[in-house]
């Protein structure tokens, strides 16, 4: 069977960037240490997750039994692993915006869900995630300004607890299909060549969905991307193992024909990205999340993605006036080492008077404005790893550097603005106004009934 390479597969290239930048090793280490110490809230903070629930209030409103069940799940929540498996969008692999995902469901007596939410794209600031409860009997105030406050059937993780619950991560090997050989290259049924669907797992996953819906047989809708919909139909379930051929896959007649069917979650629709990367030889177990590596590659140690290079203290060399000069850190600032301070001051003054600066000074200025590591800095900033981005900058320019105007400073200032926007969104001070806050539209003459209120579409 032909194994695709990361260079020839845009999906694998996207997930390689995600695995390198989205969940840095420092986040994994800190969140894991706090989770093991019993500090689930501290683990969430380390993983960039804002907590929007209070267990004491929950005990008063819903009873101690439900609060105890939720507290148990929170203590075993691995927030860094949850971020690792969150749905993402092309081309940058950022979190899918404006979504609500169910992590667990509790019947009490109306269903109560433990959910995580991503902000809308306009309010993204550091790829933050919020953790909350969704009570089907009432809408919490924290979700009134969210575009999709209800859990999405397609992006549910309550049937995939192994993607966030530290007690069940061992199930990942079987649920991802890593325990069986890769499927053949021939696409079954209506799937096109080169698809990324985990068809060999559809039968078992569809049975899980049907059982959750209280059924033992029937059909499940599958969205494979690009607006394509399929229907997976299972025979009568006798409780035994289901081969992949047990699922009958047919094209959907239309969107209306699958509207009433249960939906196969996206986590079960596509091949697990880490498994695809491993099979393609594009990544090693050492660059996976430790819990993922333990499940997919038993017996192999994993330490997460590589760290930014440490400062070596070795100077760089520049050709300046026919000689090879050094540039290095002096008192935490990138400085030409082979020019006297007076000469540097004179050359900088000449440059301000439209003169041509020394090659050494041009190299320092270029490093401050547009360093070679700018692409990696952008990726880290886009994925919310501000500490990692600053570490890369300090590694190159020193901790005492003052950045002039240029692409690097623009990126850092943009991050600060996005964080402010996210804070305003979280507080309800920015974004679409609720309908009750907007003024009433004038009622047309001759029309009866109540005046219509403006709403934001």
N, C-alpha and C positions, 0 to 999 in steps of 0.2 A: 504494500500500500504506500502510496506517495505521502510523505509527511511535509506539510507546508512549512516554510521558513517564516520567521518574523518579518524579514525584509519584503517578502512577496505577499503578505497578508496584512491589510490595514488594521483588521481587528486585533491581531496579535501585537502589532506595533503599538496600538493604542493601549492595550493592557500592560505592555512592557513599561510604558511611561507611567501608567497608573501605579504599578507595583514599585517603581523607583521613587516616586514623589508623593503619592497620596497619603500613605500611612508610614511616616518615617520611623526608624528604629527607636528614637527617643520616646516617641508617643507609645509604642508597643511596650517598651520597658517600664515606663512610668505607670501606665494604665494597668499593666499586669501586676506590678508590685502593690499598687493600691487595692486592686481587686482581691489579691491573696490575703491582704491585711484586713479585709472586710469593709473597706471604705469604698462602697460602690459609687457614691456621689463624687468622690475624689477621682476615681477611675474615669467617670464620665467627663469630668473637667479636663483631665489629661488628654482625652480623645476628642476634644472639641465638641462635646455634647452638652447642651443647656438643659437642665432639669426643670420641668414645668409641672411637677406634682409634689404633693405633701402627704406623706403616709399618715401623719397624725390626723390631718383633716379627713383623709379617706376612711380611717377607722371610725370617726364620728358619723360620717355620712353613709357609709356602706357596710359598716361592721368590722369587727376585728378579724374575723376569719378571712374575708377577702383581702384585707390589708396584709395579713400574714402571708398569704399565697403570693401576692405581688412583691412583698419584701423578699421572699425566698428567691423569686426569679431575678430581682434586681441584684441580689448578692452574687448571683452566678452569671450575670450579664457581663460579657467581655466586650466593652464598647469599641475597643480598637479592632476586634474581629468583625463586629457589626459594620464599622466603617469600611473595612477591607472588602466586604461583600455587598455594599450598597449599590443599587443600580446606577449606572453612569451613562453619559451621552457623548457622542462623537462631536467634534473631532478631538477635543482636549481631554476626554475622560473625566470631566467634572461630574459631580453628583447630579442626578436627574432632579431638576428644580420643581418646587411646588407640589411635592408628593407626600402622602401620608401612608406609612407602611405599618401593618399590624405585626407585632412581635408575639403576642399571646392573647388568647380570648378567655374570659372568665364569665360564666353564667351566674347572674346574681340579682334577681331572676332574669332581668334584662341583661343582654350581653354587655360586658365592659371590656374594652381592649386596652392593652399596653401598646402604645404606638410611638413611632418616631416620625418627625416631619422635616422636610427640607424647605427652606424659604423659596419664594419665587425668584426667578433669575435676576430681576432688577434689585433685589434686596440681598443678594449673596454677598457676604463679607467674611472671607476666611473659610468658606465651605463648612459653616457651622450646621449642626443638626440639633433638633430639640426632642426631648423625651417627655411624653405626656400620657394621660389617660383619655380615652374616648368612651363616654357613657352614651349608649344609644338612646337613652331616655331623655337626655338633655345635651345641649351643646355648650361646652365650656367656654368661658370668656377668652381663654388664651388662643382659641382657634377661630374666633369670629372674623379675623382679618386674613386668614389663610385661604388661598384660592381653592384648595381641595382638602377640607378638614376631615372628610370621611376616609377610612382605610380603603385603598384601591385593591380590587380583586386580583388584578394582574401582578401587583407588586406587594404580595403578602409574604411574610416570613414566619407566621404562626405555624405553618405546616413544614417549616424548614428551620427548626430551632437549632440544628447543628451549625447554622451560620452565625449564631450569636450567643448561644448558651454553652458555657464552658463545660457543663456536665455531659454534653451530647456531641462534642466535636468529633468523637470517634466514628460517628455515623456518616461522616462526610465521604469516606472512602466508598461505601456501598451506594449512598444516595447520588454520588457524582458519576458512578459507573467506572471508577478507577480499579475496581476489583475484577474487571473483565477485559478481554482484549479489545483494542479499538475496533469500531465497526468498519465494515467494508466501504469502499469508495463509491459504490453504486447507490444513488439516492433512492429510498423507498417511496413508492407512490408519487404524490404530486410535488415532492420537494425537489428543488433545482440542484444541479451539481454545485459543489463548493459551499453548501449550507453549513451552518454552525449549530445545528439542532441536535439535542441529545435524544434522538429517536429511539435508541435502544433502551432508554429509561422511561419512555412515555407511558407504556402500559402500567408499570408499577406506580408511577407518579399520578396517573389518571385515577387509579384505584384509590389512592390516598385522598384525592380531591372528592371523589364520589362518596367515599365513606364519611368524609367530613360533612357532606351534604345530606347524610342519612340514606344513601342509596348503595346498592350492591352492583348495579349494572347501569349502563346508559352511555351517554356521550359527553365529551368535554370539549370546549372550544379552545383553540390554540392560536395565538397571534405570534407569527414568526418574524414580524418586522416588515416595514415597507407597505403596510396596509394589507398584507396577506393573512388570510384566516383559514384555518383548517379545522376539521372535526375529527376527534379521536373517539372511536366507539369500542367498548369492551363487551365481551360476552358475559354470560352469567358467571358470577364470582363464587368459586367454591372454596376460597380461602388459601389455595395453593399458590406456588410461585408462578408468575406470568412471564412467558417468553416475549421477546420484543414483537414477534409476529402475531401475538394475540391481539394487538391493537390494530384496528382497521382505520386507516388514515384516508380521509376524503376531503376534497376542496369544499369550502363552505359556499352555499348557494348565494349568500349575501349577508350583509351585516345584520339584517333583521332575523335571519334564520338561526343565528347563534346568540341572540340577545338573551334568551332565557336559559342558556346552558351555563353550567359552572365553567370557570376559566382556569386553565392550567397556569400556575404562577410562572412568571418569567424566570425565576431561579431554577425551575424544572424544565423549561423549554429549550434553553441553550446549553451547550457544553460548558462546564465550569471553566472559566478563563485560566485558572492555575493549571488545570489538567491539560488544557490545550497547549499552554506554554511548555509544560514539561514534555509532552509527547512530541512537540516540534523541536525540542532541544534548545529552545530560546531562553530558558531560565533554569537555574539549579535550585535544589531544595534550600540551600543556604540563603536565598533571596526571598523565600516565601515567609509568610507569617508562621511563627513556630507551631501554633496549633494546626494550621493547614498542612505544614510539612510533616508533622507527626502522623497525620491521618493519611496523606497521599503517598508518602515515602517513609514507611515505618522503619525505625532504626537509624534514620538520618537526622543529624542535628541541624537546626535552623536558627539563624540569628537575625532574620529580617533583611531588608534592603541594605546596600552598602552605605556607610556613613560618608559625609563630606570629607575630603582629604584634610588631614591635620596640617597646621602651619609648620613648614619645615625649617623656616629661618634662613633658607638658602637664597641669595640674591639672584635676580634675573639680569641678563646681559643685553645691552643695546649698543649698536654701532653709532658712535657719536664723534664727529669731526675726525674721522679716520682712525679712531681708537675704539677698543671694546670696553665700555663702561658698565658699572654695576648699578642696579636699582634694588633697594631693599627697605626694610622697616627700621625707622629710627624713632624711638619714643612712641611707637604705635602708629606711625604715619609713613606711607610709601614715599621714599625720598631718593634722589640721585646721590650716590655714595662717592663719586669721583669728582665732585665739584664743590668748591668752598662755599660756605653760606653766603658770602658777599657776592660771589659770582652768580649764584642762583637768584638772589634778590635783583641784581642788575638785569639778568636775562628775563625775569618775569616782568620787570618794568618795561623793558623794550617790547615784549610781546603785547603788553597793554597799549603801547603806542604804535600798534600795527607792525611791529617788527616780527621777524621769524624766530620762534623760540628754539632753544637747543633741542636736539633729538631726544635727549634724556627727559626734558620737561614735557615734550610732546607725548612720549611714552607714558609718563605719569598721568597726564591729563586724559589721554585716551583710556587708560585703565580706570580712572574715576568716572568718566562719562559713559563709556561703552566697553566694559571689560569683556574678556574672552568668555567668562563664565556667565554672561548675561542671560543666555538661553536657560541654563539651569536655575538661575535666580528667578526668572519669570515662572518657570514650571513650579518651583516650590511655593512662590507667592500665590499663584493661581489655585493651588491645592491647599492653601491655608497654612503651610509650614513656614511661618514668618521667622521663627527662630533658626531653622535650617538655612533659610536664604541669607539672613544676617551673618550666620557663621561663615558662609561661603564668601561674602563680601569682606568680612574682617580677615579671613584667611588670605585674601589677596591684597587688600588695601590697608589693613591694620585697624584696630578698634578706635584709633583717634582721628581717622580720616574725616574731612569735611567735604561732602559731595557737592560739586558745582552742578549747574543745570545740565541736563542731558537725559538720555533714555533710562539710565539706572535710577536717577533721582525721581524721574517721572513715574517709574514703576512703584517705588516705595511710597510716593505721595498718593498714588491711585489706591494702594492698599489701605492707607489711612482713611481716605474718603469712603471706601466701600465699608469699612468697619463702622463708621459713623452712620451710614445709611442703614446697615443691618440693625444697629442699636435703635434707631428711630422706628424701624419696622417692628422690632420686638416690643417696643413700648406702645405701639399703635399710633405713633405720631407722624407716620409717613406711609404713603400708599393710597390705594383707592378708599374713599370715604364710605362708610356704611350708609345704606339707603335712608335710615331714619335721621341722619345728620344733615342731609342735603335739603335745600328749600323745595317746597312744592312747586310743580309746574302750574302755570295758570290754566284753569279749566276753560276749554273752548266754549263760546256762547252757544246756548241751546242744547248743551249736553247735560245729562243727568248723571247722578252717581257721585262717588267720592273722587276727589282730585287725585291724579296720578303723581307719583313721586319719582324723581329722577333716580336712576340706578346706574351704577358703573358696570358696563358690560365686561 
